[in-house]
Amino acid sequence: MSCDPVDIKAKAPFPAGALSNFAPHAFALDGIACGSMEGFLQSLKIQDSAEQARVCRLSGAEAQSRGRQEDWNSGTLWWQGKPVDRLSDAYQKLLDRAYDALFAQAPKFRNALAATGEAPLTHRMGKSDPCETILTEQEFCTRLERLRAHFGDRSSTRSRG
Ligand SMILES: Nc1nc(O)c(N)c(N[C@@H]2O[C@H](COP(=O)(O)O)[C@@H](O)[C@H]2O)n1
């Protein structure tokens, strides 16, 4: 049986809206408190660690518009005072760790992800060029689908007894 895609965006009803990076799900990464994934992502454009930690606590459009004030045309992003090349494996690993932390620490995010069943996930408003955005549609949706596969892992473990 095929399912309709779930297109993730902030103003969509559950579960798509709750999966938006804008949604206020609290988690911590490397001891830094984040109010949402958007707060974390947009903070990566900011070199100053104190201001970065402040932006991490934001959510929604407030977080996005704060990050969009920064010029990161050089392709250098920042985490805890260290530069991270946008096009590097290190950046992909940082994104993995952030989404793993969100999944582990935010039950409402996990519930929304579980509620998508096996539907394809899309983020049609997202961009595709990594030089134009801190998170492409593909980087976003593949991570959510990887995390969602954990639910299947648990049920198959149970069914094997
Ligand atoms: N609301 C919204 N509008 C757009 O035009 C977008 N590209 C997105 N995508 C999300 O925005 C974050 C990336 O921001 P930047 O493009 O780097 O400023 C990330 O959360 C995308 O999922 N959202």
The ligand as an SDF file (V2000), in Angstrom:
LIG
                    3D

 23 24  0  0  0  0  0  0  0  0999 V2000
   10.2640   28.5350    6.2720 N   0  0  0  0  0  0  0  0  0  0  0  0
   11.2710   28.2180    5.4150 C   0  0  0  0  0  0  0  0  0  0  0  0
   11.4610   28.9860    4.3440 N   0  0  0  0  0  0  0  0  0  0  0  0
   12.4450   28.6750    3.5050 C   0  0  0  0  0  0  0  0  0  0  0  0
   12.6360   29.4290    2.4240 O   0  0  0  0  0  0  0  0  0  0  0  0
   13.2780   27.5730    3.7490 C   0  0  0  0  0  0  0  0  0  0  0  0
   14.3080   27.2860    2.8940 N   0  0  0  0  0  0  0  0  0  0  0  0
   13.0300   26.8230    4.8930 C   0  0  0  0  0  0  0  0  0  0  0  0
   13.7960   25.7440    5.1660 N   0  0  0  0  0  0  0  0  0  0  0  0
   14.2510   25.5580    6.4860 C   0  0  0  0  0  0  0  0  0  0  0  0
   14.9900   26.7010    6.8990 O   0  0  0  0  0  0  0  0  0  0  0  0
   16.1540   26.2930    7.5760 C   0  0  0  0  0  0  0  0  0  0  0  0
   17.3620   26.6480    6.7760 C   0  0  0  0  0  0  0  0  0  0  0  0
   17.4760   28.0390    6.7850 O   0  0  0  0  0  0  0  0  0  0  0  0
   18.4150   28.8350    5.7520 P   0  0  0  0  0  0  0  0  0  0  0  0
   17.8630   28.5590    4.4020 O   0  0  0  0  0  0  0  0  0  0  0  0
   19.8000   28.3070    5.8960 O   0  0  0  0  0  0  0  0  0  0  0  0
   18.3190   30.2440    6.2230 O   0  0  0  0  0  0  0  0  0  0  0  0
   16.0400   24.7990    7.7820 C   0  0  0  0  0  0  0  0  0  0  0  0
   15.3630   24.5470    8.9910 O   0  0  0  0  0  0  0  0  0  0  0  0
   15.1710   24.3740    6.6280 C   0  0  0  0  0  0  0  0  0  0  0  0
   14.4780   23.1960    6.9440 O   0  0  0  0  0  0  0  0  0  0  0  0
   12.0190   27.1740    5.7230 N   0  0  0  0  0  0  0  0  0  0  0  0
  1  2  1  0
  2  3  1  0
  2 23  2  0
  3  4  2  0
  4  5  1  0
  4  6  1  0
  6  7  1  0
  6  8  2  0
  8  9  1  0
  8 23  1  0
  9 10  1  0
 10 11  1  0
 10 21  1  0
 11 12  1  0
 12 13  1  0
 12 19  1  0
 13 14  1  0
 14 15  1  0
 15 16  2  0
 15 17  1  0
 15 18  1  0
 19 20  1  0
 19 21  1  0
 21 22  1  0
M  END
$$$$
